[in-house]
Amino acid sequence: TMGEAGDLWQVRLAPDDQYAAVTLTAPLLRTLDITIVPAASGALSQPLTLALAADTDPVWSPDGGRVIFRSLQTGRPALFLKRAHDKDADDETFIEGEATPTDWRESTIVVHAADASSGSDVVSIDEAKHTRTTIVKSGFNDSDGRWSPDGKWMAYVSDESGRPDIYANPREGPRARVSFGGGTKPRWSRDGQSIFFLRGSTIMRATLTKNSPATFATAVPVLNAPGIRDFDVAHRRDGLLAIVPVGSSSSVPVSVMVDWQSTMPSM
């Protein structure tokens, strides 16, 4: 396990896997805040946000030095940046308006935001110029965009089939459908050859084929975790980090699953 038990909702591993940004319900104020949880045993967690309003959806910068997150601390939705390991650092406003960050690659931050004419779209925002580039716009609700490690694919969730499913757009070539029985929370494997996602309480894995054009093989189950709230995939090892309930307790600790390959069915 990593960190202490608590009412946890979201988890995001830093690029070096040494820390996790966790969204939790603060015990006393019952507001949503973000805490930095170290992987090292016995190391103390450090609050990233302490606002009375909800702070959620943390995403690490590529160098692991900052976190961008969604907040209502000004009374209306906005995205803020903050240094990850400086408890006295100020929150820096990135953009105002309704948007949810999901990825950060090089100098661009991926968000999904509502569009009056097309549901929600996946958009990249330049960190310095704040200019926007639409990545996925289908006329349906497209969300949770995630670049593959090599930047050649964008995985995302869309409800165009009538329920949420996972799709992946290559920089060149036709789009590939990843899930056919429902899916949320796409997470790339560290080698960029597979997408993990959640279907109900089961973490699934779909692997890229060598077909031309590229497609994804039928997804297979990796881990059944009743009550799972969120998970992330490690960047430096073959491991998953998941938020799962413990026993009959109402508290939900962050638990680590390593060596996920041992749970895979033989092919």
VEXRO-32111 format. One record per residue (C-alpha): residue number from 1; x, z, y. Coordinates in pm, 1 decimal, always signed. Example, Ala and Ser with C-alpha at 12.3 -4.5 7.8 and 13.67 -1.06 7.14 Angstrom:
2
+-------+----------+----------+----------+
! marlo !        X !        Z !        Y !
+-------+----------+----------+----------+
!     1 !  +1230.0 !   +780.0 !   -450.0 !
!     2 !  +1367.0 !   +714.0 !   -106.0 !
+-------+----------+----------+----------+
This chain:
267
+-------+----------+----------+----------+
! marlo !        X !        Z !        Y !
+-------+----------+----------+----------+
!     1 !     +0.0 !     +0.0 !     +0.0 !
!     2 !    +93.9 !    -42.9 !   +363.7 !
!     3 !    -19.4 !   +202.1 !   +630.5 !
!     4 !   -290.6 !   +464.4 !   +604.4 !
!     5 !   -656.6 !   +442.9 !   +508.3 !
!     6 !   -897.7 !   +362.8 !   +786.9 !
!     7 !  -1190.1 !   +145.3 !   +888.9 !
!     8 !   -991.0 !   -179.7 !   +887.9 !
!     9 !  -1126.3 !   -529.2 !   +948.5 !
!    10 !   -853.2 !   -786.8 !  +1005.9 !
!    11 !   -487.8 !   -820.8 !   +904.1 !
!    12 !   -216.5 !  -1063.1 !  +1011.9 !
!    13 !   +143.6 !  -1052.4 !   +889.6 !
!    14 !   +431.7 !  -1107.0 !  +1131.3 !
!    15 !   +655.5 !  -1409.2 !  +1061.0 !
!    16 !   +922.0 !  -1184.0 !   +904.8 !
!    17 !   +666.6 !   -986.7 !   +695.4 !
!    18 !   +806.4 !   -661.7 !   +839.3 !
!    19 !   +490.1 !   -576.2 !  +1034.0 !
!    20 !   +117.4 !   -640.0 !  +1017.6 !
!    21 !   -122.3 !   -654.2 !  +1311.3 !
!    22 !   -440.1 !   -479.1 !  +1195.6 !
!    23 !   -779.2 !   -464.0 !  +1366.5 !
!    24 !   -944.5 !   -128.7 !  +1306.4 !
!    25 !  -1223.6 !    +92.9 !  +1430.0 !
!    26 !  -1070.0 !   +375.4 !  +1632.9 !
!    27 !  -1169.1 !   +708.3 !  +1468.2 !
!    28 !  -1283.1 !   +889.4 !  +1783.7 !
!    29 !  -1409.3 !   +622.6 !  +2022.9 !
!    30 !  -1542.9 !   +391.2 !  +1746.2 !
!    31 !  -1412.2 !    +87.6 !  +1933.7 !
!    32 !  -1217.2 !   -200.3 !  +1780.4 !
!    33 !   -843.3 !   -184.8 !  +1850.6 !
!    34 !   -528.9 !   -349.3 !  +1716.1 !
!    35 !   -244.2 !   -151.3 !  +1560.8 !
!    36 !   +101.0 !   -264.9 !  +1449.7 !
!    37 !   +168.1 !   -138.0 !  +1097.3 !
!    38 !   +529.6 !   -147.5 !   +967.7 !
!    39 !   +602.1 !   -247.8 !   +610.4 !
!    40 !   +876.1 !    +12.9 !   +575.8 !
!    41 !   +764.7 !   +318.2 !   +381.0 !
!    42 !   +718.7 !   +623.8 !   +600.4 !
!    43 !   +740.3 !   +431.1 !   +928.5 !
!    44 !   +469.2 !   +511.8 !  +1181.5 !
!    45 !   +205.7 !   +269.6 !  +1301.2 !
!    46 !   +194.6 !   +190.6 !  +1672.2 !
!    47 !   -122.2 !   +107.4 !  +1866.4 !
!    48 !   -107.0 !   -231.9 !  +2036.4 !
!    49 !   -434.6 !   -195.1 !  +2228.6 !
!    50 !   -623.1 !   +107.2 !  +2355.2 !
!    51 !   -904.1 !    -49.4 !  +2559.2 !
!    52 !  -1254.2 !    +97.6 !  +2544.3 !
!    53 !  -1391.5 !   -251.1 !  +2474.8 !
!    54 !  -1330.8 !   -450.5 !  +2157.4 !
!    55 !   -984.1 !   -598.9 !  +2094.1 !
!    56 !   -974.1 !   -827.7 !  +1788.8 !
!    57 !   -827.2 !  -1138.1 !  +1621.8 !
!    58 !   -452.0 !  -1077.2 !  +1658.2 !
!    59 !   -211.3 !  -1368.6 !  +1612.5 !
!    60 !   +169.2 !  -1334.3 !  +1617.0 !
!    61 !   +400.6 !  -1549.7 !  +1824.9 !
!    62 !   +640.1 !  -1764.5 !  +1616.6 !
!    63 !   +929.8 !  -1526.0 !  +1691.0 !
!    64 !   +723.8 !  -1214.8 !  +1610.2 !
!    65 !   +782.2 !  -1067.1 !  +1954.2 !
!    66 !   +430.7 !  -1096.1 !  +2096.5 !
!    67 !    +68.2 !  -1089.6 !  +1987.6 !
!    68 !   -223.5 !  -1280.1 !  +2135.8 !
!    69 !   -570.0 !  -1134.1 !  +2085.8 !
!    70 !   -931.0 !  -1160.8 !  +2195.1 !
!    71 !  -1062.5 !   -883.1 !  +2418.8 !
!    72 !  -1368.3 !   -773.6 !  +2613.4 !
!    73 !  -1174.1 !   -523.6 !  +2822.3 !
!    74 !  -1263.9 !   -697.3 !  +3150.7 !
!    75 !  -1632.4 !   -706.0 !  +3059.1 !
!    76 !  -1624.0 !  -1069.5 !  +2950.7 !
!    77 !  -1431.8 !  -1253.6 !  +2676.9 !
!    78 !  -1068.0 !  -1340.2 !  +2739.7 !
!    79 !   -742.7 !  -1385.7 !  +2552.0 !
!    80 !   -451.1 !  -1153.5 !  +2626.7 !
!    81 !    -82.3 !  -1155.6 !  +2539.0 !
!    82 !   +121.0 !   -841.0 !  +2476.1 !
!    83 !   +471.6 !   -757.0 !  +2359.3 !
!    84 !   +435.9 !   -634.2 !  +2003.8 !
!    85 !   +684.2 !   -347.1 !  +1996.4 !
!    86 !   +665.6 !   -207.3 !  +2349.1 !
!    87 !   +393.1 !    +54.7 !  +2373.0 !
!    88 !   +422.8 !    +57.0 !  +2753.0 !
!    89 !   +385.6 !   -319.4 !  +2792.7 !
!    90 !    +94.3 !   -446.3 !  +2997.7 !
!    91 !   -171.2 !   -682.2 !  +2866.4 !
!    92 !   -113.5 !  -1026.8 !  +3016.1 !
!    93 !   -419.7 !  -1246.7 !  +3064.3 !
!    94 !   -373.3 !  -1581.4 !  +2889.7 !
!    95 !   -708.7 !  -1751.0 !  +2942.0 !
!    96 !  -1056.2 !  -1632.4 !  +3033.7 !
!    97 !  -1364.2 !  -1744.9 !  +2846.0 !
!    98 !  -1502.9 !  -1737.6 !  +2494.0 !
!    99 !  -1232.3 !  -1836.7 !  +2245.2 !
!   100 !  -1087.4 !  -1691.8 !  +1925.3 !
!   101 !   -714.6 !  -1734.0 !  +1848.1 !
!   102 !   -620.6 !  -1827.7 !  +1491.8 !
!   103 !   -265.6 !  -1968.7 !  +1495.8 !
!   104 !    +44.7 !  -2006.9 !  +1711.3 !
!   105 !   +296.7 !  -2281.4 !  +1644.6 !
!   106 !   +592.5 !  -2344.8 !  +1872.1 !
!   107 !   +448.5 !  -2349.4 !  +2226.6 !
!   108 !    +83.4 !  -2407.4 !  +2141.6 !
!   109 !   -185.9 !  -2158.0 !  +2046.3 !
!   110 !   -475.9 !  -2264.8 !  +1823.5 !
!   111 !   -822.8 !  -2131.5 !  +1902.2 !
!   112 !  -1179.8 !  -2217.5 !  +1820.3 !
!   113 !  -1429.3 !  -2224.4 !  +2101.7 !
!   114 !  -1792.4 !  -2321.2 !  +2143.8 !
!   115 !  -1881.4 !  -2661.6 !  +2283.7 !
!   116 !  -2233.2 !  -2718.6 !  +2412.7 !
!   117 !  -2248.8 !  -3065.0 !  +2255.8 !
!   118 !  -2074.4 !  -3010.7 !  +1923.2 !
!   119 !  -2089.2 !  -2653.3 !  +1794.3 !
!   120 !  -1743.7 !  -2494.4 !  +1789.4 !
!   121 !  -1422.6 !  -2700.0 !  +1794.7 !
!   122 !  -1061.3 !  -2629.9 !  +1699.7 !
!   123 !   -842.5 !  -2661.4 !  +2007.6 !
!   124 !   -472.9 !  -2612.4 !  +2085.3 !
!   125 !   -367.6 !  -2462.6 !  +2418.5 !
!   126 !    -23.1 !  -2511.2 !  +2569.0 !
!   127 !   +130.9 !  -2169.4 !  +2627.1 !
!   128 !   +289.1 !  -2256.5 !  +2962.7 !
!   129 !    +56.4 !  -2518.1 !  +3111.6 !
!   130 !   -269.6 !  -2391.1 !  +2957.2 !
!   131 !   -370.6 !  -2752.0 !  +2894.8 !
!   132 !   -608.4 !  -2807.4 !  +2602.8 !
!   133 !   -599.7 !  -3060.2 !  +2320.1 !
!   134 !   -890.1 !  -3089.8 !  +2077.8 !
!   135 !   -770.2 !  -3093.0 !  +1717.0 !
!   136 !  -1099.5 !  -3087.0 !  +1523.5 !
!   137 !  -1432.5 !  -3196.8 !  +1670.8 !
!   138 !  -1691.6 !  -3294.6 !  +1412.9 !
!   139 !  -2023.8 !  -3210.6 !  +1574.2 !
!   140 !  -2053.7 !  -2908.8 !  +1344.4 !
!   141 !  -1906.5 !  -2558.8 !  +1367.7 !
!   142 !  -1531.8 !  -2594.0 !  +1308.3 !
!   143 !  -1322.4 !  -2277.7 !  +1316.1 !
!   144 !  -1018.5 !  -2082.4 !  +1190.7 !
!   145 !   -764.9 !  -2363.1 !  +1230.4 !
!   146 !   -429.3 !  -2300.9 !  +1057.7 !
!   147 !   -123.5 !  -2527.3 !  +1068.1 !
!   148 !    +69.6 !  -2574.8 !   +746.1 !
!   149 !   +428.1 !  -2439.2 !   +761.6 !
!   150 !   +567.1 !  -2790.1 !   +817.4 !
!   151 !   +303.6 !  -2872.9 !  +1079.1 !
!   152 !   +175.0 !  -3175.0 !   +886.7 !
!   153 !   -171.2 !  -3038.4 !   +802.4 !
!   154 !   -442.0 !  -2846.1 !   +984.2 !
!   155 !   -670.7 !  -2642.1 !   +755.7 !
!   156 !   -999.5 !  -2517.1 !   +898.0 !
!   157 !  -1353.0 !  -2405.9 !   +815.6 !
!   158 !  -1654.0 !  -2629.5 !   +880.1 !
!   159 !  -2023.4 !  -2589.3 !   +803.7 !
!   160 !  -2099.6 !  -2962.3 !   +795.4 !
!   161 !  -2202.4 !  -2938.9 !   +427.7 !
!   162 !  -2465.3 !  -2677.8 !   +515.9 !
!   163 !  -2238.5 !  -2381.7 !   +438.8 !
!   164 !  -1879.9 !  -2290.3 !   +530.0 !
!   165 !  -1615.9 !  -2483.9 !   +336.9 !
!   166 !  -1246.2 !  -2551.4 !   +379.7 !
!   167 !  -1110.3 !  -2887.7 !   +495.0 !
!   168 !   -761.5 !  -3007.6 !   +586.0 !
!   169 !   -662.5 !  -3282.1 !   +829.8 !
!   170 !   -318.9 !  -3443.2 !   +792.9 !
!   171 !   -138.4 !  -3565.9 !  +1101.9 !
!   172 !   -158.7 !  -3907.9 !   +939.5 !
!   173 !   -416.6 !  -4024.2 !   +686.2 !
!   174 !   -772.5 !  -3926.3 !   +590.2 !
!   175 !   -911.8 !  -3575.9 !   +585.7 !
!   176 !   -913.7 !  -3385.6 !   +256.4 !
!   177 !  -1184.8 !  -3147.5 !   +142.4 !
!   178 !  -1036.2 !  -2830.3 !     -5.1 !
!   179 !  -1339.3 !  -2633.4 !   -127.0 !
!   180 !  -1671.0 !  -2752.3 !   -269.3 !
!   181 !  -1841.4 !  -2423.6 !   -354.6 !
!   182 !  -1802.8 !  -2245.4 !    -22.3 !
!   183 !  -1495.1 !  -2101.3 !   +141.0 !
!   184 !  -1367.1 !  -1911.2 !   +445.0 !
!   185 !  -1037.2 !  -1773.1 !   +577.2 !
!   186 !   -790.0 !  -2051.3 !   +489.7 !
!   187 !   -430.7 !  -1929.9 !   +455.6 !
!   188 !   -136.7 !  -2157.7 !   +367.1 !
!   189 !   +115.5 !  -2063.8 !    +99.9 !
!   190 !   +465.4 !  -2018.3 !   +234.5 !
!   191 !   +580.2 !  -2349.8 !    +82.1 !
!   192 !   +286.5 !  -2535.7 !   +236.6 !
!   193 !   +174.1 !  -2676.4 !    -99.0 !
!   194 !   -139.0 !  -2464.2 !   -143.1 !
!   195 !   -424.6 !  -2316.2 !    +58.8 !
!   196 !   -561.3 !  -1974.2 !    -28.5 !
!   197 !   -914.2 !  -1897.7 !    +85.1 !
!   198 !  -1195.6 !  -1653.8 !    +28.4 !
!   199 !  -1509.7 !  -1732.0 !   -170.9 !
!   200 !  -1731.2 !  -1426.2 !   -185.9 !
!   201 !  -1503.7 !  -1147.7 !   -307.7 !
!   202 !  -1253.4 !  -1381.4 !   -475.1 !
!   203 !   -930.8 !  -1519.5 !   -329.7 !
!   204 !   -899.9 !  -1881.3 !   -440.9 !
!   205 !   -608.0 !  -2121.6 !   -439.9 !
!   206 !   -619.9 !  -2501.5 !   -401.2 !
!   207 !   -297.5 !  -2698.0 !   -444.7 !
!   208 !   -198.5 !  -3030.4 !   -290.0 !
!   209 !   -178.3 !  -3318.2 !   -535.8 !
!   210 !    +72.9 !  -3601.7 !   -536.4 !
!   211 !   -205.8 !  -3855.3 !   -502.6 !
!   212 !   -198.4 !  -4115.6 !   -228.7 !
!   213 !   -368.5 !  -4036.2 !     -2.0 !
!   214 !   -309.1 !  -3664.6 !    -65.0 !
!   215 !   -594.4 !  -3452.0 !   -198.0 !
!   216 !   -635.0 !  -3095.7 !   -319.5 !
!   217 !   -685.1 !  -3000.9 !   -683.5 !
!   218 !   -989.8 !  -2799.2 !   -783.2 !
!   219 !   -946.6 !  -2444.0 !   -654.3 !
!   220 !   -873.6 !  -2169.4 !   -906.6 !
!   221 !   -928.9 !  -1792.4 !   -868.3 !
!   222 !   -627.7 !  -1575.7 !   -787.8 !
!   223 !   -775.0 !  -1230.7 !   -732.6 !
!   224 !  -1122.6 !  -1079.2 !   -748.4 !
!   225 !  -1139.0 !   -799.4 !   -490.6 !
!   226 !  -1491.4 !   -658.6 !   -443.4 !
!   227 !  -1544.3 !   -548.8 !    -86.0 !
!   228 !  -1247.2 !   -744.2 !    +51.7 !
!   229 !  -1263.2 !   -780.9 !   +428.6 !
!   230 !   -959.7 !   -993.0 !   +507.3 !
!   231 !   -623.9 !  -1103.7 !   +367.5 !
!   232 !   -305.2 !  -1280.3 !   +467.6 !
!   233 !    -23.1 !  -1455.9 !   +281.5 !
!   234 !   +339.8 !  -1344.1 !   +306.7 !
!   235 !   +593.7 !  -1576.2 !   +468.3 !
!   236 !   +911.0 !  -1460.6 !   +292.8 !
!   237 !   +790.2 !  -1387.7 !    -59.9 !
!   238 !   +507.0 !  -1479.1 !   -295.8 !
!   239 !   +265.5 !  -1204.1 !   -197.3 !
!   240 !    -75.7 !  -1136.9 !    -50.2 !
!   241 !   -180.7 !   -858.9 !   +186.3 !
!   242 !   -548.2 !   -765.7 !   +163.9 !
!   243 !   -791.6 !   -516.1 !   +313.4 !
!   244 !   -985.8 !   -369.1 !    +22.7 !
!   245 !  -1191.1 !    -50.7 !    -30.6 !
!   246 !  -1045.8 !   +235.0 !   -230.7 !
!   247 !  -1263.0 !   +417.6 !   -484.6 !
!   248 !  -1591.5 !   +546.2 !   -348.2 !
!   249 !  -1442.3 !   +626.9 !     -8.3 !
!   250 !  -1589.2 !   +456.2 !   +294.8 !
!   251 !  -1240.2 !   +416.1 !   +441.0 !
!   252 !  -1064.2 !    +86.3 !   +380.3 !
!   253 !   -683.8 !    +85.6 !   +355.2 !
!   254 !   -451.3 !   -210.9 !   +371.9 !
!   255 !   -326.8 !   -283.4 !    +21.0 !
!   256 !    -44.0 !   -512.0 !    -83.4 !
!   257 !    -56.9 !   -740.7 !   -382.2 !
!   258 !   +279.8 !   -883.3 !   -479.3 !
!   259 !   +369.4 !  -1137.4 !   -746.4 !
!   260 !    +33.6 !  -1310.6 !   -719.7 !
!   261 !   +162.5 !  -1580.0 !   -955.5 !
!   262 !   +125.7 !  -1337.8 !  -1245.7 !
!   263 !   -252.0 !  -1341.7 !  -1191.2 !
!   264 !   -282.0 !  -1718.1 !  -1203.2 !
!   265 !   -444.1 !  -1868.1 !  -1511.0 !
!   266 !   -214.9 !  -2084.9 !  -1721.5 !
!   267 !   -254.0 !  -2453.6 !  -1656.6 !
+-------+----------+----------+----------+
